[in-house]
Every structure is written in structure tokens, then in C-alpha cells.
Amino acid sequence: MQMKKLCSAFTAAILTAGSLLGTGAFQSAAAEAPTLTFDIRSDGKNAVSIKAEDIAARDISVPVKIFIPSNPGVNGINLKLQVNDGQPDAETGAFGNYGLYMADGAMASPFCFDSTSKGNAGASFSDVFNKEKMNLSWVYSADPDKLPDAAAEANTTAWNSSVEWAYQNAFATATLIVPKGTPSGEYKLDIRKDPFVNSQSVVSGSSKESCSACSGVQTSDLSFESVPLTIKVEEADTSDWTDTYEIADAGHYYILGDVCGKPGDTVKVPVYVFNDTGTAGYQVFFDIDKRLTLNKIERGSAYRNAATINTDPEKTPYPSYVYAGSDTSQADNGTVLCNLNVTIPSDAKAGEIYKTSFYHEGLNSCELKIVDIDGEKLDVTFYDGSITVVADDQTCINRSSVSLSGADQYANLTLFNVTGPVEWKSEDPSVATVDRNGLIKSVGFGSTKVTATNNGKEYTCDVIVGLLGDIDRNGEVSIIDVQIGLQHYVETFAGNPGVFGDELLPIADVDANGTFDVADVQYTLMYYVNNTVSKKNITWEQLLSSNE
């Protein structure tokens, strides 16, 4: 037993050095047998396409499987994997592989051949997968004349791709990482055909001397061929700007998309899922502008399971999309949970904006909830959307103003019907920032203007950070705010300076007419009475629209 361990360790060390060679087949069967073939695949295909917006947002993981569809019978294999030409460094000889790297690499189990050991890869004399160097080494037996037989058919040492089990099990598996920001182009993961010595792994002298240290086990003239895995990173389309709804470092979140349409149009409002950690159930309710007509809720592609859809106001005051199961699913980023099919009023005017929101509070039976397999509630954030009325496909922005009650809150801006790139800019980043997708993030108290520039024309959105009516900035609207507002109005009406400066005007001017007057004092009092005294949980929008 100890001798086998020593031999295995020695062979593994030698093979780590030997994997510097393109490939080595230690012992082959008869000459008329098929050529040794390696087929590198991802999800059953030899090609993977990565969208430009995806690689711009995050690292992409590509699952890799190496199959041996044609095999004349071998005792050992060395592979040196590389991306394109490997991008070797001129001085060190180390491979750069264009920034792509392996997050893991292992011999597959069950093994692609060897019925004697019943598919146990560990029963081989030695197997090493060095993911850092993308080197793979395998030896079946210390006896070079002993060949393994196929797991799918006992006592078979040679096969070709015509047999039904040729692609049943992989020889090795790995995860190839395509890093964020990788330039567009084609990247081929393949086996190096020419001998190559990695400067960090040379045992002694040249590659030939390294091989001679294997006592002849690695010498073979067996030919081989390979089918590479091609990874195509698409080139970014700069002709038209599109909103990707990506929020950096936001965790697990749902976001209602922003859409546009003409008066009378029926549109679909998607509910996107991002950064899912594993979901077994969801209970989502929607608060749709009452002027819109909700026709139906359509199932999306995020999860395979069919949810219970309820749009009957007699059964629940808010439309819902609900599912609870016994299995955990994980949605891909940007996939759609469901679509809200709604009709815009035929008398709507261009520029009008309707809110589509998640129902957040009030009724316990309508609680937003996403759960894991144990029924534990997951930490999920929900972002609302909008429908903007357009005419004649004109370019327009989906929000002319945004109010955020405090720091680290988000609002999504979308520019519709654009041609060419869009540049986003915040007038005062200390109040709010905006990213290349039009996502606003509040930073500090105050007001600013966010501008989208397209084809020389600007589209603006006024951003207020701070709770409307909260003049004393203590986080709530109270009777004190009403008193401060009234005092300010009296002083300015008498021709004196008010009690608060211009920086508070966006917070105090709750009806957003550009001035602070007695109507703002009255609205603030009504808000306080409804929410603090009567506990009605009324929003500013509901209060202001009811008094128009």
C-alpha cells in the first residue's frame, strides 16, 4: 500500500511536469484502431455566445466537459489546455490565456471508461487536474501494457463516436471563467498540439529529459485530434442604447421594467429577476395605476413551475403571482418572472406617466415574500416601474421627477425610442449619482438634476432626496413640520426672510409648483393627520391626486 502511494505521488509529480507536453498517449492498441479524439463541450455544444452587456456587467462562468468519443485504447493521457495560442509570456513562458481562467477542474465521475473499477476515477494509478495551469494528467496503471476497458461495455478498450455511449460520460470537467470586461472576439479552449515546457514545472532540463524521467511510460507516437470549445464574446452595439436593469452590488432583487406606448395601446410590463440565491416560492402583489386596465398576468421564463395568478379584485385587492413548491430553482439574471398585460387609456396624453408598482404595505395577506426551500423569507428588494405615453415614436424619458426619502435608494430612468448612444450625468453627485444605464442612487439630502443626452438633445429628471414635508429632517412628517412651514409662510408673506433656505424648498414644496405657499402648509397638515393621527397609510401621490 505504501509503495503504491509513493508511486502514485511520484507519477503525479512527473505528470504535472509532463502535462507541459501537448498530449501524450502512453500505450495504444492495434494500428487500425480509431484516432484518439477529445471533444470539448459546454452544455452539449462546441460553441458558447456571451452578450456584450453581460460581459460588461459581470464575470461569466462557462461549464466545460471533455469527452473522448473515439479511443483506440490508452494507458495514460497528458493534456495541456490553452485559450487560442495560450498567449505565452516571452520572458517567463507562463500562459496568459487572454485573462480567461479555470475556477475548478476535476476528473469526471463516473469515469468515462474502466468497468473494472466500476467507474471510480480514484482507482486509477494517478490523476491530476491542475486548474491554475490548465494541465490534466491521468495514468490508468503502472503497467503500460494494461489498458482499461469501457465502462459502458465490459472488456472493450477501443471505441468510436458511432457507439451510443460515446458521449455518455465526460473524461474531465471544469468551469472556465470569462472575466468581466473581456474584449469582444472568439476564444477557443483547445489542447496544445506542440510540445511546451512551463518554466515553473520543469523537473530537469528540456521536455525530453522530463519525459525520460518517466522510465519510458510517457513515450508514444499515438496521434490525436481535438474539437475545441469556441467562446464568442459579442461586440457591444453602440447604435441604440438599451436599459439592462443591472444594479451593481444590489443582491437579490425584482424590478418592474419601464415601457412606453401610444394612447389605447396594450403593452407588456416585465418583472425581471436578478441575483437569485435559490427560490422555492414567491408571493408577489402589484399596485397598478387605476387609470390603466390590467388584462392579465402572463407567466415568464424565470422559473419552470406554473404559478397561481389572481386578477379578481373580489378575491384580493391587489393582483398577485404566487407559487410554493418543494424544490429550489435559481433564475438566470434578467429573466422574466411574469408580464403584466395592461392597456393605456385611449384619451391619455403624450408625456403622461403611469406607475406600475409592487404592493409593499398595508395588508398582511398581500405581503411581498420570496422564500427558500425551508420556507425562510429571503432578503429581496423590489423596484417599481412605469409606463410612459408617447406619440409618433418620439424620444422621451420615463420620469420627469423622482423623490427618494433618504440615502442609498434607487430609481430607474429609461430613455425611449433612441438612436445612438446615451450619456447620463448628475448635476450634483453629492445628492444623487446616475450610472450608464440611467439608474439613480441617492447619496445625500438635497435636490439635483439628472440629464440624459442623445443626439445633442437633453432629457432631464429632477431628483429630490429627502422625505416630502419633512422640513426639520428628522425622518418623519410631524406637527412640527406643519408649524415650521406655517411660520415660514407668515414671515415671507410679511416681506421678511423665511425660516428655512432654498435648499429645503424641494422638500417643503410638496405640490411641486415651484413656490412654498399656504397650500403646501395645508397639504403637510393633511398628510400628518392621515398618517399619524388616522393611521390610513396614505401616500403623497394619493393625497395630492385626490385634491387636484
N, C-alpha and C positions, 0 to 999 in steps of 0.2 A: 504494500500500500504506500509506504513512504517513497519507494523507488518510483512508483507511478506519479506521485505528486511532484517529485524532483524533475522527472522527465517532462511532465506537463508544464511546469514553471519554466524550464529551460526552453522548451519548444515555443511557448508563448512569447518569451523574450526574443527569441530568434525570429519568430514570425512577425513581431512588431517591427523589427528591422526589415524582415523580408517583405513586408507589405509595402515597402518602398517601391517594389517592382510593380509594373503594370498589372500582371497577374502571373500566377504560377500554378499549373496543374501537376500534381506530384506523380500521379500514376494514371495511365489511361487503359481502356480496354482495347479491343481489336481496331485495326485501322479503318475498317469500313463503317464504324460507328459514327453517329452524327457529331457535328462540331459542338463543342461546349458553348452554350448560349446563356447570356444573362439579360434579363428584361427588367428594366427599372420603371416602376409604375406608381401612380398616385390615384387612389380610388378607381383602379382598374384601367386607367388611361395613361398614355405616354406623353400627355400634354396638359399643362395647367395654365389657365389665364387669370391674371390678377389685375383688377381695375386700378386705374391711376389714383382715384380718390381713396381707395382702400389702403394702398401702399403709402399714400401721403399722410394717412391718419394713424397707422399702427404697423407693428411687425405682423407678418403673415406666416402662419405655420402650415407647412406642406407635408402631409403624411407620405412616407416613402416605403415601398416594398420591393425587394429584389427577388425575382423569380429565376428559376433555372428550367426553362421549358424544353431544352434539348441538352442531353447529358450522355456522353459516351462511357461514363463511369470513372470517377476520380477519387483519389485518396485524400487530397488536400487542395485548398484553394487560397490564394492571396489576391486581394483586390486593393487597388489604390483609387479611391473615388476622387473626382475633381469637378469643378464647375468651369465650363468652357475649357480654356487651356490651363486652368489652375491658377493663373496669374502669379507665377513664382517670382519671389524677390531675387533680384540679380545678385545680391551680396550673401544673403543667408540661405537662399534656396527654399525658404518656407513658402507655403501656398497661401495666397490671399483669398482666392475663390470669390473675388468681387464683393466681398462682405457677407456672402451667404455662409451659413454655418449650421452644424447639426446640434440640436438640443439634446438628442439621445440617439443611441444606436445599439442594437442587440441582435443576437442570433434568434431567429424566429422559433416559436414553439407552438404547435408540434413541428418538428423538423421536417424539411421538405423531402428527405429520404432517410433511410435506415430503419427498417422494420424490426431489426434485431433488438435495438434499444427502445423500441416502441415509441418512436417519436421524441425521445428525450435528448435534447441538444447537449445537455450536460454529460451525456455518456460518451461523447466524442473525446478523443485524446487531448485536443486543445481547441478552444475557440476564443478569439479576441476581436472585439469591435472597438477601435479607438476613435470615438466620435470627434475629438479635437482635431485629429489629422485625417479623418475620414478614411481610415485604414481598416480592412477586415481580413482576418486570418482564421483558417479552420483546418484542422487535421483530424481525420477520422481514426487512424490507427498508427501506432509506431511502426507497424509492419507495412511497408509501401505496397506490398502485393495484396493486401487485404482491402477489398473495395466494399463500400456499403451497398445495401440493396434498397429498393424504393419502398417507402412507407405504404404507398397505395397498392403495391403488388409485390408480394414476397419473392425474394431471390431474383429481383430484377436490378441490374446495375446500370443499364443503358435505357434511355427513352428519348422521345422527341415530342414536339408540340402537338402531334396528332392524337396522343392519348388523352382521354378525358380528364385525367387528374394532373396534367402538366402544370396547370396554374392553380391547383387546389391550395397548396401551402407555399409560403414565401421562404426563401433561404435566409433573409435578414430583413429587419425593419428599422426605420429611423424616422426622425422628424427633422426636416430641413427648414431653417428659418430664413425667410427673405426679409431683411431689416427694413424698417420704416425709412422712406426716402430713397430706396433703391431706384436708380435711373431706369427709364423705360428701355426695353430691349429683350432679347432672348438669352436665357441662361440654361445651359444644358448640363444636367448632372449625369456623368458618364464615368466609365472605367478608363484609366490612363493606359494607353497601349504601349508607350515607350518606357524603358527602364528609368526609374527615377530614385535617387537617394536623398532622403530627408536628412539634413545635416544634424538634426537633433537625435537621430536614431541609429546612426552608423555604428556597427559593432567594431569593425576594424577595416580600414582601407576602403576599397571600392565595393560596389554592389556584388560583383562576382565573388570577392573574398567573403562577403557576408553570407552568400549562398553556400559557399564551400564549407562554412562552419556548420551547416545543417547536415553534414555527412551524406550528401547526395540526395537527401529526401526531397529537396525543392527543385531539383533539376528535371525539366520536362520540356519537350517541344510541342506539346499539345496545343493546337490552335484554338482560339476562342473568338467569339464576336459578342457584341452587346447592342441593346436597343436603349438609347438614352431617354431620360425624362426631361422634356423641354418645358421650361417655365417662362411664360411670356408676360412681361410687365407692360401693360398698355400705356401708351403715351397720353398725357393729360390733354383733354380737349379744352382749349382756351377760347374756342369760338363763342360758346354760350355758358354763362355762369349758372350753376345749379346749387341748390341748398342741400347739403348732405345730412344735416341734423346731427352732426357729430359734436358732442360736448366733451372736451378734454377733462379727464380725471373726474367724471361725474358719477362713477359707479353704475349700478343697475338703474335704468330709468325707462319710462314710457313717454313718448312725445306725440302729440297730435300734429299732423302736418298742416302747413299753410297752403291753401289752394285759392284759385280765383275762378270767376265765371261771369257770364253775362246775365242780365235780368231774365228770370224764368228758366235758367239752365239747371240741370240736375248734375251735381258733382259728387265725387267720392273723396272723403276726408280720411286719410290713412292714419292708423295708430301704430307708430314704429316702436320696436323693442330694441334696446341696446344693453350690452354688457350683462346679459342674463347669467346668473350663477347657478342655475338649476331650478326649474319651476315644476311643481306638481299641481298647482291650482291657482286660479286668478278670479277675482271678483271686481269688475271694473264698471263704473257708472259714469254716465255722461250728462252734462248740463249744456243743452243746445239752445242757442238764441231762439226765443219763442216765435220770432218772425220767420224762422226757417221751418221747412216741412221735412221731418225725418221719415223717409220712406221705408228704410230697412237697414239692418246691420248685416254686413256680409263677412263671412269667415275669411281670414287671411292665411298666409303660408308659414307663420312663425312656429305654430305647433300643429301636429297632425290630428290631434283629438278635436272632435266636434264639441263646441260649447253650447250652453243654453242661452238663447237670445230672447230678450224680452223688451218689446217696444210698446206694450199695452199700458197706458197711464193708469188704468184701473187696478192693475196688479202691482205696479211700482211707480212712484212718481218720477223716477229717472230711468231712462233706457239703460239696459245692462247687458254685459257679455260675461258669462260665468262658466267656469269649469273646475271640477275637482276630480282627481284621479289617483291611482295607486302607483304610477310610475313618474319618474322625474325626466323632464325634457329640457333641452337647452337651445334657445333660439339663436340663430346667427344674427350678428349685428345688422341693424337696418331692415330686418324682415318685418312684415306687417302682421300685427295681431288680428286686426279686423278693419273694415272700411265702413264709415258712416255714409250712407247714401242719402243725400239731402237735396232739396230743391230751393233755389233762391227765389224770393218773391218777384213776380213779373213787373211790379212797379218800383223795384229797387233802383236806386240812382248810382251812377258810376262814382266810385270813391267810397261808397259805404262799406263798412267793415262789420262783419258779424263774428261774434266769439263762439268758438267751439271749445268746451272745457270739460275736464274731469270733475265729477261732483266730489267735493272734498270734505264737506262737513254738514252737520245738522242732524241727519237721520242715521242712527246706528245700523239699521238694516241695509243702508246704502254705503257702508264703509268701503273705501278702496282697500283691496287686500290682495297681496301676492304671497303664496306660501310655498314652503319646501316639502319634501316627502314626509317629514314628521309633523306637518301642519303648522310649523313655526312661521310666523309672519316675517317676510323678507324686507329689508330696508330698500325700498324702491321710491324714487322721486318721479313726480308726474308734472309734465309741462303742457300747457294749453296751446291751442292753435287758433286759426282764424280763416274766414272766407272773405275775400275782397271782391267787390263788384267792379268789373272792368267793362269798357266799351271799345269795340273795334281793335282789340288786342293791343291796347296802349300799354306802355311800361308804367308800372306803379308799385308802390311799396305797401306792405300789408298792415303797417301800423304807423299812424302819424304821431302818436304819443304813447308812452309807457310809464307806468308808476310802479316802483318797487319799494317795498316798505323798509328794507334795510340792506346791509352789505351781503355779498355772496349769494345773490339771487339772479335768476336768468330770465331773459325774454328773447324770443327768436324773431328776427326780421328776415323777410323774404322779398326779393325784387322779382316781379313777374314780367314775362314777355321781354326778355333782354337779348341782345345780340352782342357778343364780345364780352370781355372780362368786366368784373365789377370790383371797384375799390371801396372798402369800408373804412371809415375814420370817425373817432370820437373827438369832439371839440375839447373835452376835459376828461382825460383818462383817470384823474383822481376821483371823479364821481362815478364813471362807468366806462368800461372798455368794450370793444367790439372786435370779434375775430373775422377771419376771411370768409366765414360762412354767414356772417350777419348776426351772430349770437352775441347778445348784450349780457355783460356781467356787471352787477352793481359793485362799487368799491367803497364809496363814502357818501355822506349826506350832501345833498345839493341837487343841481339840475345841469344838464348838458344837452348837446345836440349831436345825434349820430347821423352821418351823411353817407349815402351810397352814390358813387359816381359811375355813370355808364354812358359811354359815347359823348362825353363832355357835358352831360346833364346831371344835376344833383337832385337826389330824393332824400328828404330829411325826416327824422323822427325825434321828437322832444322826449327826453328821459328825465324823470324825477325820481330821486332816491330819498325816501322818507315817507312815512305814513301820512296820507292826506288828512289835514285837520289837526295833526299832532304838532301844534305850534311850539310847545315847550320841549318837544323832542324827548319825551320820556317813554315812548313806545306804545302809547295808547291815547285815544281821544277822550278827554275828560271835561268836566265843567270848567276846569282851569283854562283849557284852550279856548272855550267859549268866552270867558271873561277877558283873556288877553286879546282876543280878536275884537271884542266889543270896544275895549279901551283904545286899541289901535285905530279903529274906525272913527271913534269920537274925536281923538286927537287930530287925525288927518282932516276930518270934516271941519274942525275949527282952524285949520291952517297951520297946525303945529306938526313937527316930525312925529311919525308913528313910533310905537314901542318896539317894533321889530324891523329889520332892514330888508333890502331887496332879495337877499339870499333866501329868505323864508317865504317870499311871495308864492313860489310854485307849490308850497305845502299848504299855505293858508288860502290860496285862491282855488277853492275846491270845485267851483263850476268852470274853471279854466277859461274865463273870459278876458283874462289879461289884467284885471284890476281886483283889488280887495275892497268889497263894499258890504252893505248890510245884508245882502243876500247870502254871502259866504258865512256871516255870523249865524244866520238863521239855519242854513244847511248844517253847520257844525253842531248846533244845538239839537237839531232833529236826529243827526247821526248818533249823538251821545244818548239821547232819550231812547231811541230804538234799540241800541245795542247794549247799553249799560243798565238802563232802568227797566225796559220792557223785555230784554233778552231775546230779541227777534232775529239776531244774526243777519242783519241786512247789510248789503254791500253798498259802497259809494255809488256804483253804477246803477243799482236798483233804486237808490234814493233819488239820484239826480234825474233818472229817466222818468220816474213816477211824478216828478214835478215840472216836467217840460211843458 
